[in-house]
Amino acid sequence: MKTIIEPFRIKAVEPIRMTTRQERKALIRAAEYNLFALAARDVMIDLLTDSGTGAMSSAQWAAVMRGDESYAGSPSFSRFEAAVKALMPFRHVIPTHQGRAAEAILFSIFGGPGQVIPNNTHFDTTRGNIEASGARAVDLVIEEGKDPASEHPFKGNMDIGKLRAFLEEHGEAVPCVMLTITNNAGGGQPASLENIRATAELAREFGKPFFIDGCRFAENAWFIKTREPGQEARAIPEIVRDCFAVADGMTMSAKKDAFGNIGGWLALNDDALAEVARGHLIRTEGFPTYGGMAGRDLEALAQGLAEIVDEDYLRYRIRTNAYIVERLEALGIPVVRPAGGHAVFVDARRWLSHIDPLHYPGQALAVALYEIGGIRACEIGSVMFGRQPDGSEKPAAMELVRLAMPRRTYTQSHADYIVECFEELADLAPRLRGYRITREPPLMRHFTCAFAPLED
Ligand code: F0G
């Protein structure tokens, strides 16, 4: 069969409220052109994020009923911990309410003024936590990873040559090395098992602990299985274990590849570090057998981790994005190639080359897409990354618009509708104008800043 069907059927539905184009123009104006400020009921297809927005399975909802809410020693924690360790063999699993809480704990230990922390590309909350500690976050992804048109199969790879030079130059100022799989800020592109191992080896050579940001570990493993020579016959859980076996720890947002609506964890091998981390956890999140979660969340995640490594699911998941990318390319729309794991990324810099990067072509595109079809996407470009720690502005490496696909939530007809909206957008694109920022906070401004359209 040619069609890869959704490998599930629908048991509960949630209505979508239909809006008109005229209504949406007024709504986005009232939101000061920031899509984060829209009410979700005013959005028809919400592709703002794949984080916490997936559909849980009937087995997960059943597990929720089993949740044991004991403050200490809950059996739900034991099941959660066993499910994590079955895939990621770390000695200590420290539950947090989401990924950024794990990052905050990690960088309270490893951050601080004068420190520099390399990654393929730091996600915005990772960067935010590092910078808030006074440290600097540095991106060392391979050059192909910054070229939306490059067909490199592992565009999320760390540039091993640059990492070596970086470690030689900064020496003592580097507290740890990180790698994000898949590389969300760089287009949802994977890192190969070979590159994960090479990064780990280099970190070890310089005596630095190596941490993986594993939010989308299962999608990354699927790419390893289907693209890396010698990996095609291996089971996904085996590949996952190999990825994490070379790390000293990980941060995780369970809102992605654990099918959770909330949750996360920090995992570590080092006993002394784990003790410090648990001290921080008790102060900020909760007791170590629930952290930032309820027992029912821990149960949902334990079941979700068993489901996420299913090959039928991953084949369908990755195919959905590849399908949209193929259709957009057929319309002549520049997209990040190859399709990412969790999202489709449109290259707004190339498509709207008449808009200066510091007039935010990605934002212009995202606003237009909402007005046309009620689709909410997210700018990943100079709005998100352009503001420098000293308050100045610099264009980001890429101007992307991300259409993040919630897991198991939208169907094929939604995908076709998205493509139709782009078809209409293609006619408007040459006439779209840029935006300026009228109000912004000092950190992670994209969530709350306000925009105004540039005049003629
Ligand atoms: N690391 C990566 C690579 C992420 O994509 C995210 C979240 C986090 C860490 C933080 O996790 O949200 O649970 O605190 N990414 C979401 C997104 C928000 O839309 O890409 P969190």
Residues whose N, C-alpha, C, O or C-beta is under 5 A from the ligand:
A	BS01	F0G	L48 T49 D50 S51 Q98 G99 R100 F123 T125 T180 T182 N184 D213 C215 S253 K255 G263
